[in-house]
Amino acid sequence: MTGWLLLLMMLAPSPRLDEGDLPRILVFTRMEGFRHDCVDNGVKALRELAVGQYDIEVTDDPAEFAPGNLSRFDTVVFLNTTGDVLDGPHQDAFEGYMRNGGGFVGVHAAADTEYDWPFYGSLLGGAWFKSHPAVQKATTIVEDPFHPAMSTLPERWERVDEWYEFRANPRGDVNVLASMDESTYSTHESMGDHPIIWTVPVGNGVALYTGGGHTIESFDEPAFRSHLLNSIKWTMDDGWIDLIPSGGFTGWKSVSNWKNVDGASMDSTDRSAVVVGDSDGGILVSQMGDGSHIKSESDFGDVELHLEFMVPEGSNSGVYLQGRYEVQILDSWAKVAPSFGDCGGIYERWDDSRDPKGYEGHPPDVNASRKPGDWQTYDIVFRAPRFDEQGSKIANARFERVLHNGILIHEDLELSGPTRGSLPSPSEVAEGPLMLQGDHGPVAFRNIRIRRIERAD
């Protein structure tokens, strides 16, 4: 990394807005290679979608990629750009913008851009354009229907477009949202496994690439327009995913004995119980405490997680990263010397063949617990275990940071394996679900937000 780039990253303000302002996007349309005649209709669509959602500026001038100017935007959209569109200083400015928390949406020929710029390749997961067949109807398989960019799409999405084939398969380096069913159309050079929409975290920023958008008609299709809007909104929100729906349990499984309600509080007449509202409202509650755990449909590796929880007197719960590594939730108010089993503890591992059976529990550095009935927060940065190509573990899972009610209670804590009560098989994985424990007594959760973060290795 050049000294110039380091200076940009230190000085560039984070692309955030004053409260009440609409977010801003910059649509970049420079074409130094093939010129797509759909760009004007694409710009028209993005302007129409902008109403009430974002302010939009459109340019084909690379001079707009100056650090002081880029910081005005939450997301930059490369709309069918082609060829070498940015020079060295503007490349450095854009990299600094992304690493400092900017957003990127690449549409179609954005993959036919900047072949000799390694950082740009990282936004694409290394998957630059290679070839394509004729424009034709094909089916896209939505692999992650719970991702905000895909939430309005059918599982099998049939449409007409020019279907790119790529120089490399990005799977393994990106989070694949959708792939092509190559049996539904005539390929030029079959990829077999053929991702077509994906995301990748970059520094503090996030990138999304979508392979559609060659034809003029694409930008008139309601489903494609909805996908574009949701992709932009997701990148503007720094890649966060809200895991609790306003009603129902979309995105969750094993939901028996859980409720989605509009209110939850400790019962004033029975302080071990929780009183809940009658309507849907985005608060998940287990009133039974009977061992029924709720799991996210989506799997995650390295993540940043925010959640809020509430327990009445005597209740016991927990949040499991990847369904395997528990941060304990317990009524631990005013406890002087908390153990691994108290609120904020990393629960112990368990082996029936050992004596003692429990081992490697980690108490919180500080007891930051609030009174029973009060809402509390966890803010967690988690690193998943690493595996080689043969599937052998080469690095342990790690809690990089755990804050309880804003107070640091764990830092750089390595775990040799899953904690007690984890999902049984396989023992450890590169990606797994978030699991909320229904253990003993009621528990309520709200404002659960998660985002994938850039790998540290």
Residue pairs with C-beta under 8 A, 6 or more apart in sequence:
2 92
4 89
4 92
5 92
5 95
5 96
8 67
8 92
8 93
8 95
8 96
9 96
9 99
9 100
11 67
12 67
12 70
12 71
12 93
12 96
12 97
12 100
13 71
14 71
14 100
14 101
14 204
15 70
15 71
15 72
15 73
15 74
15 97
15 100
15 101
15 102
15 103
16 74
16 101
17 23
17 24
17 74
22 52
22 53
22 54
22 55
23 53
23 54
23 55
23 74
23 75
23 236
24 54
24 55
24 56
24 57
24 72
24 73
24 74
25 46
25 50
25 54
25 55
25 56
25 57
25 73
25 74
25 75
25 76
25 77
25 232
25 236
26 57
26 58
26 59
26 64
26 70
26 73
26 75
26 76
26 77
27 43
27 46
27 56
27 57
27 58
27 59
27 76
27 77
27 79
28 59
28 60
28 64
28 76
28 77
28 78
28 79
28 81
28 85
29 39
29 43
29 58
29 59
29 60
29 79
29 80
29 81
30 60
30 61
30 62
30 81
30 85
31 39
31 60
31 80
31 81
31 82
31 83
31 85
31 109
32 82
32 83
32 84
32 85
33 82
33 83
33 109
33 112
33 113
34 82
34 109
34 112
35 82
36 80
36 82
36 108
36 109
36 214
37 216
38 80
38 213
38 214
38 215
38 216
38 218
38 219
39 79
39 80
41 216
41 219
41 220
42 79
42 80
42 107
42 213
42 218
42 219
43 58
43 79
44 219
45 219
45 220
45 225
45 228
46 56
46 58
46 77
46 79
46 228
46 232
47 56
47 58
49 225
49 228
49 229
49 232
50 56
53 229
53 232
53 233
54 74
54 75
54 232
54 233
54 236
57 64
57 73
62 85
62 86
62 87
62 90
63 90
64 70
65 86
65 90
65 91
65 93
65 94
66 90
66 93
67 93
67 96
67 97
70 76
70 93
70 94
70 97
70 102
71 97
73 102
74 102
74 103
74 235
74 236
75 102
75 103
75 104
75 105
75 232
75 235
75 236
76 94
76 97
76 102
76 103
76 104
76 105
77 104
77 105
77 106
77 107
77 232
78 104
78 105
78 106
78 107
78 110
78 113
79 107
79 110
79 213
80 107
80 108
80 109
80 110
80 213
80 214
81 109
81 110
81 112
81 113
82 109
82 112
82 113
83 112
83 113
83 114
84 113
84 114
84 116
85 113
85 114
86 94
86 114
86 117
91 114
91 117
91 119
91 120
95 119
97 205
98 104
98 123
98 202
98 203
98 205
98 207
99 202
99 203
99 204
99 205
100 203
100 204
100 205
101 203
101 204
101 205
101 238
102 205
103 205
103 206
103 207
103 232
103 235
103 236
103 238
103 239
104 123
104 202
104 205
104 206
104 207
104 208
104 235
105 207
105 208
105 209
105 210
105 228
105 231
105 232
105 235
106 113
106 123
106 124
106 207
106 208
106 209
106 210
107 210
107 212
107 213
107 228
108 162
108 164
108 210
108 211
108 212
108 213
108 214
109 129
109 213
109 214
110 124
110 209
111 124
111 127
111 128
111 129
111 164
111 166
111 209
111 211
112 128
112 129
113 120
114 120
114 121
115 121
115 128
121 128
122 200
122 202
123 200
123 202
123 207
123 209
124 170
124 207
124 209
125 168
125 170
125 173
125 174
125 198
125 200
125 209
126 167
126 168
126 170
126 173
127 166
127 167
127 168
127 169
127 170
127 174
127 195
127 198
127 209
128 166
128 167
128 168
129 164
129 165
129 166
129 167
130 164
130 165
130 166
130 167
130 189
131 164
131 165
131 188
131 189
132 162
132 163
132 164
132 165
132 188
133 162
133 163
133 185
133 186
133 187
133 188
134 162
134 186
135 160
135 161
135 162
135 214
135 215
136 160
136 163
136 185
136 186
137 158
137 159
137 160
137 184
137 185
138 158
138 159
138 160
138 161
138 163
138 180
138 181
138 184
138 185
139 156
139 157
139 158
139 180
139 181
139 184
139 185
140 156
140 157
140 158
140 159
140 178
140 179
140 180
140 181
140 196
140 197
140 212
141 155
141 156
141 157
141 178
141 179
141 180
141 181
142 150
142 153
142 154
142 155
142 156
142 157
142 177
142 178
143 176
143 177
143 178
143 179
144 150
144 175
144 176
144 177
144 178
144 298
145 151
145 153
145 155
146 241
146 250
146 251
146 296
146 297
146 298
147 177
147 199
147 234
147 241
147 298
148 230
148 233
148 234
148 241
148 242
149 177
149 197
149 199
149 208
149 210
149 227
149 230
149 231
149 234
150 177
150 178
150 197
150 227
150 230
151 230
152 223
152 226
152 227
152 230
153 178
153 223
153 226
153 227
154 223
156 181
157 178
157 223
158 184
159 212
159 218
159 221
159 223
159 224
160 215
160 217
161 211
161 212
161 213
161 214
161 215
161 218
162 214
162 215
163 180
163 185
163 187
163 196
163 211
164 196
164 211
165 187
165 188
165 189
165 190
165 191
165 194
166 191
166 195
169 191
169 193
169 194
169 195
170 176
170 195
170 198
170 200
171 193
171 195
171 198
173 200
174 195
174 198
174 199
174 200
175 198
175 199
175 200
175 452
176 195
176 197
176 198
177 197
177 198
177 199
178 195
178 196
178 197
179 193
179 194
179 195
179 196
180 191
180 194
180 195
180 196
182 190
182 191
182 192
182 194
196 210
196 211
196 212
197 208
197 209
197 210
197 211
198 208
198 209
199 206
199 207
199 208
199 209
199 239
199 452
200 206
200 207
201 207
201 239
201 451
201 452
201 453
201 454
202 454
203 454
204 238
205 238
205 239
206 234
206 235
206 238
206 239
206 451
206 452
207 235
208 231
208 234
208 235
210 227
210 228
210 231
212 218
212 224
212 227
213 219
213 224
213 228
218 224
219 225
219 228
234 240
234 241
238 451
239 451
239 452
240 449
240 450
240 451
241 298
241 449
241 450
241 451
242 448
242 449
243 251
243 252
243 296
243 434
243 448
243 449
243 450
244 260
244 282
244 283
244 284
244 445
244 446
244 447
244 448
245 251
245 260
245 282
246 280
246 281
246 282
247 260
247 280
247 281
247 282
248 260
248 280
249 255
249 258
249 260
249 294
251 296
251 297
251 298
252 258
252 284
252 294
252 295
252 296
252 297
253 294
253 295
253 296
253 297
254 292
254 293
254 294
254 295
255 294
256 292
257 286
257 287
257 288
257 290
257 292
257 438
258 284
258 285
258 286
258 292
258 294
258 438
259 276
259 284
259 285
259 286
259 287
260 280
260 281
260 282
260 283
260 284
260 285
261 276
261 277
261 278
261 279
261 280
261 281
261 283
261 285
262 277
262 278
262 279
262 280
262 281
262 282
262 283
263 275
263 276
263 277
263 281
263 283
264 274
264 275
264 276
264 277
264 283
264 285
264 310
264 444
264 446
265 274
265 275
265 310
265 373
266 273
266 274
266 275
266 310
266 312
266 313
266 372
266 373
267 273
267 274
267 275
267 312
271 312
271 313
271 372
271 373
272 312
272 313
272 314
272 315
272 441
272 442
273 287
273 312
273 442
274 285
274 287
274 310
274 312
274 442
274 443
274 444
276 283
276 285
276 287
276 444
277 283
282 446
282 447
283 444
283 445
283 446
284 294
284 436
284 444
284 445
284 446
284 448
285 442
285 443
285 444
285 445
286 292
286 294
286 317
286 436
286 438
286 442
286 443
286 444
287 442
288 438
288 442
289 315
289 316
289 317
289 438
289 439
289 440
289 441
289 442
289 443
290 438
291 438
291 439
292 438
293 320
293 435
293 436
293 437
293 438
294 435
294 436
294 438
295 323
295 433
295 434
295 435
295 436
296 433
296 434
296 435
297 433
298 433
299 322
299 429
299 431
299 432
299 433
300 321
300 322
300 384
300 431
300 432
300 433
300 434
300 450
300 452
301 322
301 384
301 430
301 431
301 452
301 455
302 382
302 383
302 384
302 452
302 453
302 454
302 455
302 456
303 321
303 380
303 381
303 382
303 450
303 451
303 452
303 453
304 379
304 380
304 381
304 382
304 450
304 451
304 453
305 319
305 321
305 378
305 379
305 380
305 381
305 382
305 434
305 448
305 449
305 450
306 377
306 378
306 379
306 380
306 447
306 448
306 449
306 450
307 319
307 377
307 378
307 445
307 446
307 447
307 448
307 449
308 375
308 376
308 377
308 445
308 446
308 447
308 448
309 317
309 319
309 329
309 375
309 376
309 377
309 378
309 443
309 444
309 445
309 446
310 373
310 374
310 375
310 376
310 443
310 444
311 317
311 329
311 330
311 331
311 372
311 441
311 442
311 443
311 444
312 331
312 372
312 373
312 441
312 442
313 331
313 372
313 373
314 331
314 372
314 440
314 441
315 329
315 330
315 331
315 372
315 440
315 441
315 442
315 443
316 329
316 330
316 331
316 439
316 440
316 441
317 329
317 330
317 436
317 437
317 438
317 439
317 441
317 443
318 326
318 327
318 328
318 329
318 347
318 421
318 436
318 437
318 439
319 326
319 327
319 329
319 378
319 380
319 434
319 435
319 436
319 437
320 326
320 327
320 419
320 421
320 422
320 423
320 434
320 435
320 436
320 437
321 327
321 380
321 382
321 397
321 399
321 432
321 434
322 382
322 384
322 397
322 428
322 429
322 431
322 432
322 433
322 434
323 422
323 423
323 432
323 433
323 434
323 435
324 397
324 418
324 419
324 422
324 423
324 427
324 428
324 429
324 432
325 346
325 382
325 397
325 399
325 415
325 418
325 419
325 422
326 346
326 347
326 419
326 420
326 421
326 422
326 437
327 344
327 345
327 346
327 347
327 378
327 380
327 399
327 402
328 340
328 341
328 342
328 343
328 344
328 345
328 346
328 347
329 343
329 437
329 443
330 341
330 342
330 343
330 345
330 369
331 343
331 369
331 372
332 338
332 342
332 343
332 344
332 367
332 369
333 369
333 370
333 371
333 372
334 367
334 369
335 342
335 367
335 369
336 367
338 344
338 345
338 363
338 364
338 367
338 369
339 345
339 361
339 363
340 346
340 347
340 348
340 361
340 362
340 363
341 347
341 348
341 361
342 363
342 364
342 367
342 369
343 364
343 367
343 368
343 369
343 376
343 404
344 363
344 364
344 366
344 367
344 368
344 369
344 402
344 404
344 409
344 410
345 361
345 362
345 363
345 364
346 361
346 362
346 399
346 402
346 410
346 413
346 415
346 419
347 361
347 419
347 420
347 421
348 358
348 359
348 360
348 361
348 419
348 420
349 358
349 359
349 360
349 361
349 415
349 416
349 417
349 418
349 419
349 420
350 357
350 358
350 359
350 419
350 420
350 421
351 357
351 359
358 420
360 415
360 416
361 419
362 410
362 413
364 402
364 404
364 409
364 410
365 408
365 409
365 410
366 404
366 407
366 408
366 409
368 404
368 405
368 406
368 407
368 409
369 376
369 404
369 405
370 376
370 405
375 446
376 404
376 405
377 403
377 404
377 405
377 406
378 402
378 403
378 404
379 401
379 402
379 403
379 406
380 399
380 401
380 402
380 403
381 399
381 400
381 401
381 402
381 453
382 397
382 398
382 399
382 400
383 397
383 398
383 399
383 400
383 456
384 397
384 429
384 430
384 431
384 432
385 393
385 395
385 396
385 397
385 428
385 429
385 430
386 393
386 394
386 395
386 430
386 457
387 393
387 394
387 430
388 394
393 428
395 457
396 414
396 415
396 416
396 417
397 414
397 415
397 428
398 412
398 413
398 414
398 415
399 410
399 411
399 412
399 413
399 415
400 411
400 412
400 456
401 408
401 410
401 411
401 412
402 408
402 409
402 410
402 411
402 413
403 409
417 427
417 428
418 427
418 428
421 437
421 439
423 432
423 433
423 435
434 448
434 450
436 443
436 445
437 443
